[in-house]
């Protein structure tokens, strides 16, 4: 029973971390968070595939490796986009303020 609880906790760890990341992004970026939504969708899909819920199907080793690499690429791209948004917001560029207003 303890082992099953630990496995479930481990499987939910990345999901919980992703949920916290998304909440933080939405709180910090406001309407600008719409710009990262496509990448967040890729990250969500990657996490779901690599860390299936209890009773879910695990990937074959080659597929797991391919999904892992894709997830890393998505996370790298998300980092780049977040850095660009941060720079735009700090510089007060017109596009950043228009995006913040939702226009």
Secondary structure in CASP SS format (residue, H / E / C, confidence):
PFRMAT SS
TARGET T0000
AUTHOR 0000-0000-0000
METHOD secondary structure of the structure
MODEL  1
X C 1.00
X H 1.00
X H 1.00
X H 1.00
X H 1.00
X H 1.00
X H 1.00
X H 1.00
X H 1.00
X H 1.00
X H 1.00
X H 1.00
X H 1.00
X H 1.00
X H 1.00
X H 1.00
X H 1.00
X H 1.00
X H 1.00
X H 1.00
X H 1.00
X H 1.00
X H 1.00
X H 1.00
X H 1.00
X H 1.00
X H 1.00
X H 1.00
X H 1.00
X H 1.00
X H 1.00
X H 1.00
X H 1.00
X H 1.00
X H 1.00
X H 1.00
X H 1.00
X H 1.00
X H 1.00
X H 1.00
X H 1.00
X H 1.00
X H 1.00
X H 1.00
X H 1.00
X H 1.00
X H 1.00
X H 1.00
X H 1.00
X H 1.00
X C 1.00
X C 1.00
X C 1.00
X C 1.00
X C 1.00
X C 1.00
X C 1.00
X C 1.00
X C 1.00
X C 1.00
X H 1.00
X H 1.00
X H 1.00
X H 1.00
X H 1.00
X H 1.00
X H 1.00
X H 1.00
X H 1.00
X H 1.00
X H 1.00
X H 1.00
X H 1.00
X H 1.00
X H 1.00
X H 1.00
X H 1.00
X H 1.00
X H 1.00
X H 1.00
X H 1.00
X H 1.00
X H 1.00
X H 1.00
X H 1.00
X H 1.00
X H 1.00
X H 1.00
X H 1.00
X H 1.00
X H 1.00
X C 1.00
X C 1.00
X H 1.00
X H 1.00
X H 1.00
X H 1.00
X H 1.00
X H 1.00
X H 1.00
X C 1.00
X C 1.00
X C 1.00
END
